[in-house]
Amino acid sequence: MVTKTITAKTTKSARKPVKSAKAKKGPGKPAPKKEEKKLSALDAAVRVLTETKQALSCSELITAMTAQGYWTSPGGKTPQATLSSAIQREIVLKKNQSRFKKTAPGRYALA
């Protein structure tokens, strides 16, 4: 006599619906007040250049921005190179509307 072995086929297991991590805001609840929004590196550079009223290099800008608490590097190895690239990109893209101007190699001032 021949016996057949029957194996059960697995089907998709029933998953529980995943709930969103964000809480839904009710219509009558005010949003919690946030502290002053952190400045971007470019906004912090503008602020430093406004206060100093002179052309600075990116290394000097990073040092001043960190010392005054406007902006801190999120852990990058070369924040001055990142800032320099961002400033140059703004100058090229926005042309006359740029907030910065290049006064000498590696030095920037407010436009």
Order of alpha helices (4+ residues) and beta strands (2+ residues): alpha-beta-alpha-alpha-beta-beta
